[in-house]
Amino acid sequence: MEKTQEIEFGLDSFGEVSADSSGRLLTDAETVRLMIDEAVLAESVGVASYNIGEHYRDQHVDSAGPVILAAIAGRTERIRLGTSVTVLSTQDPVRLYAEFATLDAASKGRAQLIVGRASSTESFPLFGFDLADYDTLFEEKLDLLLHLLRDQPVTWSGTVRSALVDQRVHPAVGADGIPVWVGVGGTPESVVRAAYFGLPLMIAVIGGNPSRFAGHVDLYQRALDQFERPRLPVGMHSLGLVAGTDEEARSAYWPHWKAVMDAASKERGFAPPSLRRYEEEIAEGALFVGSPETVAQKIATSVRALGLSRFDLKYDIGRLPLEHRAASIDLYGREVIPRVRDLLADRPAPADPHPADQLA
């Protein structure tokens, strides 16, 4: 039996500083205001969610995501407001709960979270945490955050912060709570951890064919069964740009993707980017760069391959000019999303692309 999947389509921003049409680099403050305007645009064209990352590095202004999301809440009515990643390991779960419970109240129930251990680790020395405690920090803080969201008053103890005894934290969240997803970069341990805590899985795909993560989805479903959890949503985050034609999109995106990947290759010690690799990532890999039809076809393929319930497009990169960002948001909402829905209606994914009897 087949069915048309209900998919949430979101936009992700890492608060990367943009440039205007003359090439002038925007200030940090101008970029913050640009993000707010872009979220308003996203709502107007039918995008379901706007999500902000968390970084503490040059030319990123996403270090205080809840504040930006609160500003967006005041100018929007429907769009969900969340994080593309919250580095929970270096956050205080009590403060994080208070911030997002307040955002949820101000936005009338639109807050959501994706929490992760961090692939960029600059927040560890900044806030005085030891990378040797990488896993323990995340697991204990996630446990506490979920208690705060689900089981108040909270009595909790661990090794990474002071204990709580019969503690209530306000404001209280509504009956539906705040959705929390676990973001993973590909490690099997992170996939199993999401299942253990009974949380939806968001896979960050930044290189290679998305279908290579089918094994991770299978592992997640097996782990949910083993922990006697219900089937939960799986989402995917990836990078891209939508423009009027494939050539326009590829030409606009190339120099900014190359600059970011050049820096990453030096920082992390992998091979520098090449035009050939760029073209391969567009053709078969993780870059959703092209015309509305090209991007829609590629999203639909990924939805079918991984059984996705959510797809988030990271639309900002490097110094990508603001006019390309705006056009990409507009085309994503007005053309790509409706086209993906049509494609999935014409050829739906299986009702369960990873049935339990195939995973034993």
Residue pairs with C-beta under 8 A, 6 or more apart in sequence:
1 351
2 348
2 349
2 350
2 351
3 348
3 351
4 341
4 344
4 345
4 348
5 303
5 307
5 308
5 309
5 344
5 348
5 349
6 309
7 303
7 308
7 309
7 310
7 311
7 340
7 341
7 344
8 48
8 49
8 80
8 235
8 309
8 310
8 311
9 47
9 48
9 49
9 310
9 311
9 312
9 313
9 332
9 337
9 340
10 47
10 48
10 49
10 50
10 51
10 80
10 82
10 310
10 311
10 312
10 313
11 38
11 39
11 42
11 47
11 49
11 50
11 51
11 312
11 313
11 314
11 315
11 329
11 332
12 51
12 52
12 53
12 84
12 237
12 312
12 313
12 314
12 315
13 35
13 38
13 50
13 51
13 52
13 53
13 62
13 84
13 314
13 315
13 316
14 52
14 53
14 55
14 60
14 62
14 84
14 314
14 316
15 31
15 32
15 35
15 52
15 53
15 55
15 60
15 61
15 62
15 63
15 68
15 316
16 31
16 59
16 60
16 316
16 317
16 318
16 319
16 320
17 25
17 26
17 28
17 31
17 59
17 60
17 61
17 319
18 25
18 26
18 31
18 34
18 316
18 319
18 320
18 321
18 322
18 325
19 25
19 26
19 319
19 320
19 321
19 322
20 26
20 321
20 322
21 321
21 322
21 323
23 321
25 319
26 34
26 322
28 61
31 61
32 61
32 68
34 322
34 325
35 52
35 61
35 68
35 72
36 68
36 71
36 72
36 75
38 50
38 315
38 325
38 326
38 329
39 50
39 72
39 75
39 76
39 79
39 81
40 72
40 75
40 76
41 326
41 329
41 330
42 50
42 79
42 329
42 333
43 50
43 76
43 77
43 78
43 79
44 333
45 329
45 330
45 332
45 333
45 334
46 333
46 334
46 337
46 338
47 79
47 329
47 332
47 333
47 337
48 79
48 80
49 79
49 80
49 81
49 82
49 112
49 312
50 69
50 72
50 79
50 80
50 81
50 82
51 81
51 82
51 83
51 84
51 112
51 114
51 312
52 62
52 65
52 68
52 69
52 82
52 83
52 84
53 60
53 62
53 65
53 83
53 84
53 85
54 62
54 63
54 65
54 83
54 85
54 86
54 87
54 123
55 62
55 63
55 120
55 122
56 63
56 122
56 123
56 126
57 120
57 122
59 318
59 319
62 68
65 83
65 86
66 99
66 100
66 102
66 103
69 81
69 82
69 103
69 107
69 111
70 102
70 103
70 106
70 107
72 79
72 81
73 81
73 103
73 106
73 107
73 110
74 106
76 107
78 110
79 110
80 110
80 111
80 112
81 103
81 107
81 110
81 111
81 112
82 111
82 112
82 113
82 114
82 179
83 112
83 113
83 114
83 115
84 114
84 183
84 237
84 312
84 314
85 114
85 115
85 116
85 118
85 183
85 204
86 96
86 113
86 114
86 115
86 116
87 116
87 117
87 118
87 123
88 96
88 115
88 116
88 117
88 137
88 138
88 141
88 142
88 145
89 117
89 118
89 123
89 124
89 129
89 134
89 137
89 138
89 141
90 118
90 123
90 124
90 126
90 127
90 129
90 137
91 141
92 161
93 141
93 142
93 144
93 145
93 148
93 161
94 144
94 148
94 164
94 169
96 145
97 145
97 148
97 149
97 169
98 169
98 170
98 171
100 111
100 113
100 178
101 111
101 169
101 170
101 171
101 172
101 173
101 178
102 171
103 111
104 110
104 111
104 173
104 174
104 178
105 171
109 174
109 176
111 178
112 178
112 179
112 180
112 181
113 178
113 179
113 180
113 181
114 180
114 181
114 182
114 183
114 202
115 138
115 142
115 145
115 180
115 181
115 182
115 183
116 138
116 182
116 183
116 184
116 185
117 134
117 135
117 138
117 190
118 124
119 185
119 204
121 131
123 129
124 130
124 131
129 137
133 160
135 189
136 159
136 160
137 160
139 193
140 158
140 159
140 160
140 161
141 160
141 161
142 182
142 193
142 197
143 156
143 158
143 197
144 154
144 156
144 158
144 161
144 164
145 180
146 180
146 197
147 154
147 156
148 154
148 169
149 173
149 177
149 178
149 180
150 177
152 167
152 168
152 169
152 172
153 166
153 167
153 168
154 164
154 166
154 167
154 168
154 169
155 163
155 164
155 165
155 166
155 167
156 163
156 164
157 163
157 164
179 200
180 199
180 200
181 194
181 199
181 200
181 201
181 202
181 233
181 235
182 190
182 193
182 194
182 197
182 199
182 200
182 201
182 202
183 202
183 203
183 204
183 237
184 190
184 191
184 194
184 201
184 202
184 203
184 204
184 216
185 204
186 203
186 204
186 213
186 216
188 216
188 219
191 201
191 216
191 219
191 220
191 223
192 219
192 220
192 223
194 200
194 201
194 220
195 201
195 220
195 223
195 224
195 226
195 227
195 229
195 232
196 223
196 227
198 224
198 227
198 229
198 232
199 232
200 232
200 233
200 234
200 235
200 309
200 310
201 217
201 220
201 232
201 233
201 234
201 235
202 234
202 235
202 236
202 237
202 310
202 312
203 213
203 216
203 217
203 234
203 235
203 236
203 237
203 306
204 237
204 238
205 213
205 236
205 237
205 238
205 286
206 238
206 239
206 286
207 281
207 285
207 286
208 281
208 285
208 286
209 284
209 285
209 286
210 236
210 238
210 286
210 302
210 305
210 306
211 302
211 305
211 306
213 236
213 306
214 305
214 306
214 354
217 234
217 306
217 307
217 353
217 354
218 354
218 359
220 234
221 231
221 354
221 356
221 359
222 356
222 359
222 360
224 230
224 231
224 232
225 356
225 359
231 352
233 309
233 310
234 306
234 307
234 308
234 309
234 310
235 308
235 309
235 310
235 311
235 312
236 302
236 306
236 308
236 310
236 311
236 312
237 312
237 314
238 286
238 287
238 288
238 302
238 311
238 312
238 313
238 314
239 257
239 286
239 287
239 288
239 313
239 314
239 317
240 253
240 287
240 288
240 289
240 295
240 313
240 314
240 315
240 328
241 249
241 252
241 253
241 288
241 289
241 315
241 317
241 320
241 324
241 328
242 249
242 288
242 290
242 291
242 292
242 295
242 327
242 328
242 331
242 332
242 335
242 336
243 249
243 252
243 290
243 291
243 324
243 327
243 328
243 331
244 291
244 327
244 331
245 291
246 290
246 291
246 294
249 289
249 290
249 291
249 294
250 278
250 279
250 282
250 289
250 290
252 320
252 321
252 324
253 287
253 289
253 317
253 320
253 324
254 275
254 278
255 318
256 317
256 318
256 319
256 320
257 273
257 278
257 287
257 317
257 318
258 273
258 278
259 318
259 319
260 317
260 318
261 272
261 273
262 272
262 273
264 270
265 271
265 272
265 273
266 272
278 287
281 287
282 289
282 290
288 295
288 298
288 299
288 313
289 295
290 298
292 331
292 332
292 335
292 336
292 339
293 339
295 332
295 336
296 335
296 336
296 339
296 340
296 343
297 343
299 311
299 336
299 340
300 340
300 343
300 344
302 308
302 311
303 311
303 340
303 344
303 349
304 344
304 347
304 349
304 353
305 353
306 353
307 349
307 350
307 352
307 353
307 354
311 340
313 332
315 325
315 328
315 329
315 332
316 325
